[in-house]
Amino acid sequence: MHEAKAKLTQIVDAAEKGETVIITKHGRQVVRLVPVGRTGGFYFGADDPDRALFGLDGPSVPVTDAVDDYALSLEVLGLSD
């Protein structure tokens, strides 16, 4: 934490360039600094264990061809004749 205080300008510069900066205290992650340019929703870094919880690493079950079925999509949306 002391080092982060001393290098705050460099840390902010790195975040502005798109880097995710993690600050630790006694070896434990306490702060994640990300660029403000990311808008909306939640941000999950590649190493975040919650990615799988929210399905961000791809589907956990096989996706059938029916998902891409145009006629089925119209029927589900109530737009079929």
WOWODA-V714402 format. One record per pair of residues at least 12 apart in sequence whose C-alpha atoms are under 7 Angstrom apart, sorted by the first residue. I is the first residue (numbers start at 1). J is the second residue. If there is no record, write none. Layout:
BEGIN
I;J, I;J
END
This chain:
BEGIN
1;23, 1;24, 1;25, 4;23, 15;33, 15;34, 15;35, 16;35, 18;35, 19;34, 20;32, 20;33, 20;34, 21;33, 21;34
END
